[in-house]
Amino acid sequence: MKKIVINLVSVFVLLLMVNCQEDNLGFGALDTPSSLQVTAELVGKTAALPNGNGSGKVKFTSTAENAISYKYIFSDGTSQNSPSGILENTFATPGTNTYTVTVIASGAGGIATNVTLEVTVFSNFKDEQAVQFLTGGASRKWYWAQSEDGHLGVGPNVAWSDPTFGTKNYYPDFYSAKANEKSATCLYKSVMTFSIVGGNLKLELDNKGQTYYNGAFKGGGEDACYDLNTSGLKTVTLSKSDSFVTKNPNSATQTRGTTMNFADGGFMGYFVGSSSYEILSITDNRMVVRVIQSGNPFLAWYHTFTTAAPAAVVTPTPTTDYTVLKFADEFNVAGAPDPTKWGYDLGAGGWGNGEAQTYTNGADNVIVQNGNLKITAKKSGTGYTSARLKTEDKYEFTYGKIEVRAKLPVGGGTWPAIWSLGQDYKTNTWPKCGEIDFMEHKGNDPNVIHGTLHYPGNFGANPNTAKTTIANAATEFHIYKTIWSPISIQFYVDDKLFHTFANSSSVPFNSDFFMILNVAMGGSFGGAIDPAFTQSSMEIDYVRIYQ
């Protein structure tokens, strides 16, 4: 028999009179959500199967006037939030069982209404072997298989019949991370523990305080680490997978057919907004899962985990202390930059990144003044002008210590860069020639400094990169330093290391490069240009290269 209980939470407003003056404490419209209606649709329900088809899945739809969010609380102690009111939940206890579900509709100011109902659901899915693999019979820790190529990747989520991507729907065709590629991020710090607690399967994610977010969910661009509290146990239920992969002609070799569903927003280390992970394969010491990105169902992400704890990472250090000054410009002579040291790239055309500026060598855009080089990006009619200086054919070098003391421009859309390019780029085209970005910054993300490398397999939107946040990047000078050696490339700001790349003969960072200094506008990295932008400069006190 269905049980309905409705509770109304009252909010009291206190008007306080002080010194004959009235203080109006405005909470906005505090309308109680009303007419809360909840429907529960058992997946596969028929006259012959009144409690569903055995998948244990129930689709809930809640509506209420004046509600801005909904929360579902289940009698097994788990809960899920649903801003839209629509939620599909899997009840995994085998057999026919009755569950109590409380739905809370919340309005402005936290005022809420709730309804409690019961659903009777049939589930016949079990994967006891998967539970044994996950927990080892009691408790087992899982780590990112960071030493494997492809431990993180993404591919298409489409039906096998799709003429373009269908035959690629079970592996990371779009992007596949190289071994240890994310070492400079927090990704590999996450440890997942699966355990049996009170007869139930549980997950505990220890992210050491930070989670690696997909850029679509935080920051609005690149993937990055953000603080997040993931403490506590999340209940895990298993259900039969119904993904596109399960319908492939060779699905038996491509997926196990089991999906893990994590309660209370649980996830497996890399945040893509989803709590359901299809197990493609699992053994006692290795697991591959597939998860659909929330908000973009075309993308399926792939994670590979291992029970082997990662070995301690030894940061390579240069074997040579580069102390002999080979190139320097202190910018002490006013006027145009020294032509024996600097040339220019001129013109427009987007520069391969959709940039908005036209590069010039005019004094409005580049000048040495008051002991500093000033590269100024300016609004010019309906467009923008700026400057890009380079040492190509004047000074090229392999390995060394690069130091640039600079103050960065401000304004949405500005993209200052201190970087270098392989000197053979005309015949050994990018990214094969290699690119080292000693410093990049975007005005739309102030004070965040990026150190990046582009090379075959890691370039464009998928470079090897790391970032650090500093104070006052646009109002104070900072020293951007890179130590480039045969065994490593290390990026620093004010002598604080924030990124290390292991150099080797397999990447193009063992031959001559030349320096480039520029301020771009907009483009793939700079982003939207502030309509109010007029001009701003990158000021450089000195450029020094030691070998």
C-alpha positions as CSV (number, residue, x, y, z in Angstrom):
1,M,0.0,0.0,0.0
2,K,1.4,3.4,-1.0
3,K,2.3,5.7,1.9
4,I,2.3,9.5,1.4
5,V,3.6,11.9,4.0
6,I,3.9,15.6,3.4
7,N,5.8,17.9,5.7
8,L,6.0,21.7,5.4
9,V,9.0,23.5,6.7
10,S,8.2,27.0,8.0
11,V,10.5,29.9,7.9
12,F,10.1,32.8,10.4
13,V,11.3,36.3,9.5
14,L,12.3,38.5,12.4
15,L,12.0,42.3,11.9
16,L,14.4,44.0,14.2
17,M,14.0,47.7,15.2
18,V,17.1,49.5,16.3
19,N,17.4,53.2,17.3
20,C,14.1,54.0,15.6
21,Q,15.5,52.8,12.2
22,E,14.0,49.9,10.3
23,D,16.3,47.2,8.9
24,N,14.7,45.2,6.1
25,L,16.2,41.8,6.0
26,G,15.4,40.7,2.4
27,F,15.2,37.0,1.8
28,G,13.5,37.3,-1.6
29,A,10.3,35.5,-2.4
30,L,9.9,32.7,0.2
31,D,7.2,30.6,-1.6
32,T,6.8,27.1,-0.3
33,P,7.0,24.5,-3.0
34,S,3.5,23.2,-3.5
35,S,1.7,20.5,-5.5
36,L,4.6,18.1,-5.3
37,Q,3.9,15.2,-7.6
38,V,6.2,12.1,-7.9
39,T,5.9,9.4,-10.4
40,A,7.9,6.1,-10.3
41,E,8.3,4.3,-13.6
42,L,9.6,0.7,-13.2
43,V,11.8,-0.1,-16.2
44,G,10.4,-3.1,-18.2
45,K,7.2,-3.2,-16.2
46,T,4.5,-5.3,-17.9
47,A,1.4,-7.2,-16.8
48,A,3.6,-10.3,-16.5
49,L,6.4,-8.3,-14.8
50,P,4.6,-5.9,-12.4
51,N,7.8,-5.1,-10.5
52,G,10.0,-4.5,-13.5
53,N,12.2,-6.5,-15.8
54,G,14.8,-7.5,-13.3
55,S,17.2,-4.6,-14.0
56,G,16.2,-3.0,-10.7
57,K,15.9,0.4,-12.5
58,V,13.2,2.9,-11.6
59,K,12.8,6.3,-13.3
60,F,11.5,9.0,-10.9
61,T,10.0,12.3,-12.1
62,S,9.1,15.0,-9.6
63,T,7.4,18.3,-10.2
64,A,6.3,21.1,-7.9
65,E,5.4,24.7,-8.1
66,N,8.1,27.1,-6.8
67,A,10.7,24.3,-6.6
68,I,14.3,25.0,-7.7
69,S,15.9,21.6,-6.8
70,Y,15.0,18.1,-5.7
71,K,16.7,15.5,-3.5
72,Y,15.9,11.8,-3.4
73,I,16.6,9.9,-0.2
74,F,16.4,6.1,-0.3
75,S,15.8,3.7,2.6
76,D,19.3,2.1,2.1
77,G,20.8,5.4,3.4
78,T,21.9,6.7,0.0
79,S,20.7,9.9,-1.6
80,Q,20.9,11.7,-5.0
81,N,20.4,15.3,-6.0
82,S,18.4,16.2,-9.2
83,P,18.0,19.8,-10.2
84,S,15.5,18.8,-12.9
85,G,13.5,16.4,-10.7
86,I,14.2,13.5,-13.1
87,L,16.4,10.6,-11.7
88,E,17.0,7.0,-12.6
89,N,18.0,4.8,-9.7
90,T,19.1,1.2,-9.6
91,F,17.9,-1.0,-6.7
92,A,20.3,-3.9,-6.7
93,T,19.3,-6.2,-3.9
94,P,18.3,-9.5,-5.6
95,G,14.7,-10.5,-5.5
96,T,11.5,-8.5,-5.0
97,N,12.0,-5.8,-2.4
98,T,10.1,-2.7,-1.2
99,Y,12.0,0.5,-0.8
100,T,11.0,3.8,0.9
101,V,11.8,6.9,-1.1
102,T,11.6,10.4,0.2
103,V,11.6,13.3,-2.3
104,I,12.4,16.8,-1.0
105,A,11.5,19.8,-3.2
106,S,13.4,22.9,-2.2
107,G,12.6,26.5,-3.0
108,A,14.2,29.9,-2.4
109,G,15.7,30.4,1.0
110,G,15.8,26.7,1.8
111,I,12.1,26.3,2.3
112,A,11.1,22.8,1.4
113,T,8.3,20.3,1.0
114,N,8.7,16.5,1.0
115,V,6.8,13.4,-0.1
116,T,7.5,9.8,1.0
117,L,6.5,6.8,-1.2
118,E,7.2,3.2,-1.5
119,V,8.2,1.3,-4.6
120,T,8.4,-2.5,-5.0
121,V,11.2,-3.5,-7.4
122,F,12.4,-6.8,-8.8
123,S,16.1,-7.3,-9.4
124,N,17.7,-10.4,-10.7
125,F,21.2,-9.1,-11.5
126,K,24.3,-10.3,-9.6
127,D,28.0,-10.2,-10.4
128,E,29.6,-11.8,-7.4
129,Q,32.9,-12.3,-9.2
130,A,33.1,-8.6,-9.9
131,V,32.5,-7.9,-6.2
132,Q,35.2,-10.4,-5.3
133,F,37.7,-8.7,-7.7
134,L,36.8,-5.2,-6.5
135,T,37.1,-6.0,-2.8
136,G,39.3,-9.1,-2.6
137,G,36.6,-10.5,-0.4
138,A,36.9,-7.7,2.2
139,S,38.7,-4.5,1.2
140,R,41.0,-3.6,-1.7
141,K,42.7,-0.4,-2.9
142,W,42.8,0.7,-6.5
143,Y,45.2,3.2,-8.1
144,W,45.5,4.8,-11.5
145,A,47.5,2.6,-13.9
146,Q,49.6,5.7,-14.6
147,S,52.5,3.7,-16.1
148,E,50.3,2.4,-18.9
149,D,49.6,4.3,-22.1
150,G,45.9,4.9,-22.3
151,H,45.1,4.9,-18.6
152,L,42.9,7.9,-19.3
153,G,41.2,8.5,-22.6
154,V,38.1,9.5,-24.4
155,G,36.2,8.3,-27.5
156,P,32.8,8.4,-29.2
157,N,29.6,7.1,-27.5
158,V,27.5,6.1,-30.5
159,A,25.8,3.1,-31.8
160,W,27.8,0.5,-33.8
161,S,25.7,1.5,-36.9
162,D,27.0,5.0,-36.9
163,P,28.9,5.3,-40.2
164,T,31.7,7.5,-38.8
165,F,32.4,6.5,-35.2
166,G,30.4,3.3,-34.6
167,T,33.2,0.8,-34.8
168,K,35.2,3.0,-32.4
169,N,32.7,3.1,-29.6
170,Y,34.5,0.8,-27.2
171,Y,38.0,2.4,-26.9
172,P,39.5,5.9,-26.5
173,D,39.8,6.9,-30.2
174,F,39.9,10.7,-29.6
175,Y,42.6,10.9,-27.0
176,S,44.7,8.5,-25.0
177,A,47.1,9.7,-22.3
178,K,50.7,8.6,-22.4
179,A,52.3,6.9,-19.4
180,N,52.7,9.3,-16.5
181,E,51.4,12.1,-18.6
182,K,49.4,13.7,-15.8
183,S,52.2,13.4,-13.2
184,A,52.2,17.2,-12.8
185,T,48.5,17.2,-11.7
186,C,46.7,15.7,-8.7
187,L,45.1,12.9,-10.7
188,Y,47.4,10.1,-9.6
189,K,47.0,11.0,-5.9
190,S,43.5,9.5,-5.8
191,V,43.1,6.1,-4.2
192,M,39.9,4.2,-4.4
193,T,39.0,1.6,-1.8
194,F,36.2,-0.9,-2.5
195,S,35.0,-2.8,0.6
196,I,32.2,-4.9,2.0
197,V,30.5,-3.1,4.9
198,G,27.5,-4.6,6.5
199,G,27.0,-6.8,3.5
200,N,26.9,-3.9,1.1
201,L,29.5,-2.8,-1.5
202,K,31.1,0.5,-0.7
203,L,33.5,3.0,-2.3
204,E,35.8,5.4,-0.5
205,L,37.7,7.9,-2.6
206,D,40.8,9.5,-1.0
207,N,41.7,12.4,-3.3
208,K,44.2,13.9,-0.8
209,G,42.0,17.0,-0.9
210,Q,42.0,17.8,-4.6
211,T,40.2,16.3,-7.6
212,Y,41.1,16.5,-11.2
213,Y,38.1,18.1,-13.0
214,N,37.2,17.9,-16.6
215,G,37.3,21.5,-17.9
216,A,33.6,21.4,-18.8
217,F,32.7,21.3,-15.1
218,K,35.0,23.8,-13.5
219,G,37.2,26.5,-14.8
220,G,35.5,26.7,-18.2
221,G,38.5,25.4,-20.2
222,E,41.4,23.2,-19.4
223,D,41.3,20.2,-17.0
224,A,42.7,21.2,-13.6
225,C,42.8,20.3,-9.9
226,Y,40.4,21.9,-7.4
227,D,39.7,21.4,-3.8
228,L,37.0,18.9,-3.0
229,N,36.1,16.9,0.1
230,T,35.4,13.3,-1.0
231,S,35.5,11.7,2.4
232,G,33.0,9.1,3.5
233,L,31.7,5.8,2.1
234,K,29.5,5.7,-1.0
235,T,27.2,2.8,-1.5
236,V,27.8,0.9,-4.8
237,T,25.1,-1.0,-6.6
238,L,25.7,-3.2,-9.6
239,S,23.4,-3.4,-12.6
240,K,23.3,-4.9,-16.0
241,S,24.9,-2.5,-18.6
242,D,22.7,-1.3,-21.4
243,S,25.3,0.9,-23.2
244,F,26.0,1.0,-26.9
245,V,28.9,-1.3,-26.4
246,T,26.7,-4.1,-25.1
247,K,24.9,-4.0,-28.4
248,N,28.0,-4.4,-30.5
249,P,28.4,-7.6,-32.6
250,N,31.5,-8.5,-30.5
251,S,30.3,-7.1,-27.2
252,A,31.3,-10.2,-25.3
253,T,35.0,-9.3,-26.0
254,Q,34.5,-5.6,-25.4
255,T,32.6,-5.3,-22.1
256,R,31.8,-7.3,-19.0
257,G,28.3,-6.0,-19.1
258,T,28.2,-4.8,-15.5
259,T,27.7,-1.2,-14.4
260,M,28.7,0.3,-11.0
261,N,26.4,2.9,-9.7
262,F,27.8,5.2,-7.0
263,A,25.4,6.9,-4.5
264,D,25.6,10.5,-3.4
265,G,27.6,11.7,-6.4
266,G,30.4,9.2,-6.1
267,F,33.0,9.0,-8.9
268,M,36.3,7.4,-9.7
269,G,39.0,10.0,-9.5
270,Y,38.5,12.1,-12.6
271,F,35.4,14.3,-12.5
272,V,33.1,14.1,-15.5
273,G,29.8,14.6,-13.7
274,S,28.6,11.0,-13.8
275,S,28.3,8.3,-11.1
276,S,27.7,5.3,-13.3
277,Y,30.7,3.3,-14.6
278,E,30.6,0.4,-17.0
279,I,33.1,-2.3,-16.2
280,L,34.7,-3.3,-19.5
281,S,37.2,-5.7,-17.9
282,I,38.3,-6.6,-14.4
283,T,40.7,-9.1,-12.8
284,D,42.4,-9.4,-9.4
285,N,44.8,-6.6,-10.2
286,R,43.5,-4.6,-13.2
287,M,40.3,-2.8,-14.1
288,V,39.1,-0.8,-17.1
289,V,35.9,1.2,-16.9
290,R,33.9,3.4,-19.2
291,V,31.9,6.5,-18.1
292,I,29.7,8.8,-20.2
293,Q,30.4,12.5,-19.7
294,S,27.4,14.3,-18.1
295,G,26.0,17.0,-20.3
296,N,27.8,15.6,-23.4
297,P,26.6,12.1,-24.0
298,F,28.7,11.8,-27.2
299,L,31.8,11.4,-25.1
300,A,32.8,8.2,-23.3
301,W,35.8,8.4,-21.0
302,Y,38.0,5.4,-20.2
303,H,39.9,4.8,-17.0
304,T,42.4,2.0,-16.2
305,F,43.2,1.1,-12.6
306,T,45.6,-1.3,-10.9
307,T,46.0,-2.7,-7.4
308,A,49.7,-2.1,-7.5
309,A,50.6,1.1,-5.6
310,P,52.6,3.5,-7.8
311,A,56.3,3.6,-7.2
312,A,57.7,6.8,-5.7
313,V,58.4,9.3,-8.5
314,V,61.9,10.4,-8.7
315,T,62.1,13.9,-10.1
316,P,65.0,14.1,-12.6
317,T,67.4,17.0,-12.1
318,P,69.8,18.5,-14.6
319,T,73.3,17.1,-14.4
320,T,74.7,20.5,-15.5
321,D,74.5,23.8,-13.6
322,Y,74.1,26.3,-16.4
323,T,76.0,29.4,-15.2
324,V,77.7,30.9,-18.3
325,L,75.7,33.8,-19.6
326,K,75.4,33.3,-23.4
327,F,72.6,35.6,-24.4
328,A,71.2,38.7,-22.6
329,D,69.1,41.7,-23.2
330,E,68.7,44.1,-20.3
331,F,66.7,46.6,-22.4
332,N,68.7,49.6,-21.2
333,V,68.8,51.4,-24.6
334,A,65.5,53.3,-25.3
335,G,63.8,53.0,-28.6
336,A,63.3,50.0,-30.9
337,P,64.6,46.7,-29.6
338,D,68.2,45.7,-30.6
339,P,68.0,44.5,-34.2
340,T,71.1,42.3,-33.7
341,K,69.1,40.3,-31.2
342,W,65.4,40.5,-32.2
343,G,63.4,40.1,-35.4
344,Y,59.6,40.2,-35.9
345,D,56.7,38.1,-37.1
346,L,54.3,40.4,-38.8
347,G,50.8,40.3,-40.0
348,A,47.4,38.7,-39.2
349,G,45.7,35.5,-40.2
350,G,45.0,34.0,-36.7
351,W,48.4,32.4,-36.3
352,G,47.0,28.9,-36.3
353,N,45.0,29.6,-33.1
354,G,42.2,31.9,-34.3
355,E,43.9,34.9,-32.7
356,A,42.4,38.4,-33.4
357,Q,45.5,40.6,-33.5
358,T,47.7,41.9,-36.3
359,Y,51.4,41.9,-35.5
360,T,53.4,45.1,-36.2
361,N,56.9,46.4,-35.5
362,G,55.6,49.9,-34.8
363,A,56.5,51.9,-31.6
364,D,52.8,51.8,-30.6
365,N,53.2,48.0,-30.1
366,V,56.8,47.5,-29.2
367,I,59.3,49.8,-27.6
368,V,62.1,49.9,-25.1
369,Q,61.3,52.5,-22.4
370,N,62.4,53.2,-18.9
371,G,64.7,50.1,-18.8
372,N,61.9,47.7,-20.0
373,L,60.7,46.1,-23.2
374,K,57.0,46.9,-23.6
375,I,54.9,44.8,-25.9
376,T,51.5,46.4,-26.1
377,A,48.3,44.9,-27.4
378,K,45.9,47.7,-28.5
379,K,42.4,48.1,-29.8
380,S,42.6,49.4,-33.3
381,G,39.3,50.1,-35.1
382,T,37.4,46.9,-35.2
383,G,40.5,44.8,-34.6
384,Y,43.7,44.7,-32.5
385,T,47.4,45.2,-33.0
386,S,50.4,43.8,-31.0
387,A,53.9,42.6,-31.5
388,R,55.8,39.3,-31.7
389,L,59.6,39.3,-31.3
390,K,61.9,36.4,-32.0
391,T,65.6,35.5,-32.0
392,E,65.3,33.3,-35.1
393,D,68.5,33.4,-37.2
394,K,70.1,35.6,-34.5
395,Y,70.4,33.4,-31.5
396,E,69.4,29.7,-31.3
397,F,70.4,27.3,-28.6
398,T,70.1,23.7,-27.3
399,Y,69.7,23.3,-23.5
400,G,70.3,26.0,-20.9
401,K,68.7,28.1,-18.2
402,I,66.2,30.7,-19.4
403,E,65.3,33.6,-17.2
404,V,62.8,36.3,-18.0
405,R,61.7,38.9,-15.5
406,A,58.3,40.2,-16.6
407,K,55.1,41.9,-15.6
408,L,52.0,40.7,-17.5
409,P,49.1,42.6,-19.2
410,V,45.5,42.7,-17.9
411,G,42.2,42.3,-19.7
412,G,40.0,39.5,-20.9
413,G,41.4,38.0,-24.0
414,T,45.0,38.9,-23.5
415,W,47.4,36.0,-24.1
416,P,51.1,36.9,-23.2
417,A,53.7,34.3,-23.9
418,I,57.4,33.7,-23.4
419,W,58.2,30.6,-25.4
420,S,60.4,28.9,-28.0
421,L,60.1,26.9,-31.2
422,G,62.4,24.3,-32.9
423,Q,64.5,26.2,-35.4
424,D,63.8,23.6,-38.1
425,Y,60.0,24.2,-38.1
426,K,59.9,25.2,-41.8
427,T,61.0,21.7,-42.8
428,N,60.1,19.7,-39.7
429,T,56.6,21.1,-39.3
430,W,54.9,21.7,-36.0
431,P,54.4,19.8,-33.7
432,K,57.3,17.6,-34.9
433,C,59.7,20.5,-34.4
434,G,58.7,20.9,-30.8
435,E,57.5,23.9,-28.8
436,I,58.4,24.9,-25.2
437,D,56.2,27.5,-23.6
438,F,58.2,28.9,-20.6
439,M,55.3,31.1,-19.6
440,E,51.7,31.6,-20.8
441,H,48.9,33.5,-19.1
442,K,45.4,34.5,-20.0
443,G,43.6,37.6,-18.8
444,N,40.4,35.6,-18.4
445,D,42.1,33.5,-15.7
446,P,44.3,36.1,-13.8
447,N,47.5,35.0,-12.0
448,V,47.5,31.4,-13.3
449,I,50.8,30.7,-15.0
450,H,51.1,27.8,-17.4
451,G,54.3,25.9,-18.4
452,T,53.7,23.7,-21.5
453,L,55.3,21.5,-24.1
454,H,53.9,20.6,-27.6
455,Y,55.3,17.6,-29.5
456,P,53.8,14.6,-31.5
457,G,51.1,12.9,-29.4
458,N,50.8,15.9,-27.1
459,F,50.0,19.1,-28.8
460,G,47.2,21.6,-29.5
461,A,44.4,21.0,-27.1
462,N,46.2,18.1,-25.6
463,P,49.7,19.3,-24.6
464,N,51.9,18.3,-21.7
465,T,51.2,21.1,-19.3
466,A,51.0,22.3,-15.7
467,K,50.0,25.5,-14.0
468,T,50.6,27.4,-10.8
469,T,48.9,30.4,-9.2
470,I,50.9,33.5,-8.1
471,A,50.0,36.9,-6.7
472,N,50.0,40.1,-8.7
473,A,51.1,38.8,-12.0
474,A,50.0,42.0,-13.7
475,T,51.2,44.5,-11.1
476,E,54.5,43.1,-10.0
477,F,57.5,41.7,-11.9
478,H,58.2,37.9,-11.5
479,I,61.0,35.7,-12.7
480,Y,59.9,33.0,-15.1
481,K,62.7,30.4,-15.3
482,T,63.1,27.2,-17.2
483,I,66.0,24.7,-16.9
484,W,66.3,22.6,-20.0
485,S,68.7,19.7,-20.0
486,P,69.1,16.4,-21.8
487,I,67.2,14.6,-19.0
488,S,64.5,17.1,-17.9
489,I,62.8,20.4,-18.5
490,Q,61.8,22.2,-15.3
491,F,59.5,25.2,-15.0
492,Y,59.7,27.7,-12.2
493,V,58.2,31.0,-11.1
494,D,60.3,33.0,-8.6
495,D,62.4,29.9,-8.1
496,K,59.4,27.7,-7.2
497,L,59.3,24.6,-9.3
498,F,55.8,23.8,-10.6
499,H,56.3,21.4,-13.6
500,T,58.9,18.8,-14.5
501,F,59.1,17.0,-17.9
502,A,61.3,14.0,-18.4
503,N,63.3,14.7,-21.6
504,S,64.5,11.9,-23.8
505,S,65.6,11.1,-27.3
506,S,62.0,10.2,-28.2
507,V,60.8,13.9,-28.1
508,P,62.1,16.9,-30.1
509,F,63.8,18.8,-27.3
510,N,67.4,18.0,-28.1
511,S,68.2,20.4,-30.8
512,D,68.3,24.2,-31.4
513,F,65.3,26.4,-30.5
514,F,64.8,30.2,-30.7
515,M,63.1,32.6,-28.3
516,I,59.7,34.3,-28.9
517,L,58.0,37.1,-26.9
518,N,54.5,38.1,-27.8
519,V,51.0,39.2,-26.6
520,A,48.2,37.7,-28.6
521,M,44.5,38.5,-28.3
522,G,41.7,35.9,-28.1
523,G,42.2,32.7,-29.9
524,S,41.9,29.1,-28.6
525,F,43.8,29.9,-25.4
526,G,43.1,33.6,-24.8
527,G,39.4,33.2,-25.1
528,A,36.7,35.9,-25.3
529,I,38.0,39.5,-25.6
530,D,36.5,42.0,-23.1
531,P,34.6,44.5,-25.3
532,A,35.9,47.3,-23.0
533,F,39.5,46.4,-23.7
534,T,41.6,49.2,-25.0
535,Q,45.3,48.4,-24.4
536,S,47.7,46.6,-22.1
537,S,51.4,45.8,-22.1
538,M,53.7,42.9,-21.1
539,E,56.8,44.6,-19.7
540,I,60.1,42.7,-19.6
541,D,63.0,43.8,-17.5
542,Y,65.5,41.3,-19.0
543,V,66.0,38.1,-21.0
544,R,69.0,35.9,-20.0
545,I,70.1,32.5,-21.2
546,Y,72.8,30.6,-19.5
547,Q,74.6,27.5,-20.8
